[in-house]
Amino acid sequence: MVQIRLKPGRERSVLRRHPWIFSGAIARVEGHPAAGETVEVLDAGGQWLARAAYSPHSQIRGRVWTWRRDEVVDEAFFADRLELALASRDRLAADETITAYREVHAESDRLPGLIVDRYGEYRVVQFLTAGMERWRDVVVRMLAARGDAIGIYERSDVGVREQEGLALRRGHLWGQEPPEWLEITEYGLRFHVDVRTGHKTGFYLDQRENRRLLRESLSGGRVLNCFAYTGGFTIAALAAGASEVVSIDSSGPALTLARENVRLNGLDEGRCAWREADVFRELRALRDAAEQFDVVILDPPRFAARASQAASAARGYKDINLLALRLLRPGGMLFTFSCSGGVTPELFQKIVAGAALDARVHAQIVAWLGQPGDHPVSLAFPEGRYLKGLVCRVTGPQ
Ligand code: SAH
């Protein structure tokens, strides 16, 4: 039997149902498991602990499929897990005002390495680990057989695959090929999404509830949307009656699609200003021009994937938050986010507090934000919580 034997004491995290087995926890590998093969996990004394997928090239050498000895990792296993994940999105599936959401969220849905996002009649999938790669055809066949989508597209063109010794892959998998621009609806707002080459699987589905919150909390005013991408927060602000929305992004194609999305919703293009620029520089230019806003949104890309990068990420977050706080009128609101897994919510709050101190403003937190329920966090896998946000009101000078 192919099995991995852990070092003494290293069974503890497995017993707490954490799904990752690091290479340093392994005493020896018995047999010659292929990449992605299912292996038995034993503690130092030979007690059976779990069944995991073997990743020979990754520091995360094993990812647990099951802690139940009687549960075989076969096609029926994947059918069950997929069914559980999809059933838990029933409410979203039934909501006609939302046509794009996450159906499978990897470890937190107990399917390490698998992402399934729904965009209208299409599914976009990512296979991120050697273990999941091995079951790729089975998963695609099962998703296709559900009969609730017309096409499946793969976006396994993610850097993490390299750590697994897997090549990046992107392309049409089954059924109809998605059009260049796919239309989705988010709480009644329409968006064109490029699932082939857009970021992630095409859209930042994880910000859905936060875009809605912005829409609900806005009453007119001048809005600055930093890291605007295809205009998610821009459209939400316009729909809420913002008098002007200035959107900054370094990507020209993203802003082109953002403009298209304004038109798609019949919103007033005259209330929009677009700046294809670096946010760090543009915020300084706005400061130097003494511009003022009622709302500033900061939704930067990931600055730190790991805790070891937290210090340099902290400098980046502090810089943009300080500049943003200075651009706000008294009573103005900052919507600030971090999607860096290496930055904890506590650290993020500290960074924003430091930014307010140095910006010489008094600000108060009025809401703590995170990721929506279709991006759940398994209690056994706190690493699944990556998106953090704060809504801060600037009351005036210190
Ligand atoms: N808020 C968006 C998602 C933002 S993703 C939404 O709701 O859809 C982050 C965006 O930041 C990307 O579009 C990327 O092009 C942009 N970006 C990354 N670094 C940047 C920089 N230094 N200056 C400006 N934009 C940047």
Boltz pocket constraint, residues with backbone or C-beta under 6 A from the ligand:
constraints:
  - pocket:
      binder: B
      contacts: [[A, 203], [A, 204], [A, 207], [A, 226], [A, 227], [A, 228], [A, 229], [A, 230], [A, 231], [A, 232], [A, 233], [A, 248], [A, 249], [A, 250], [A, 251], [A, 254], [A, 277], [A, 278], [A, 279], [A, 280], [A, 299], [A, 300], [A, 301]]
      max_distance: 6.0
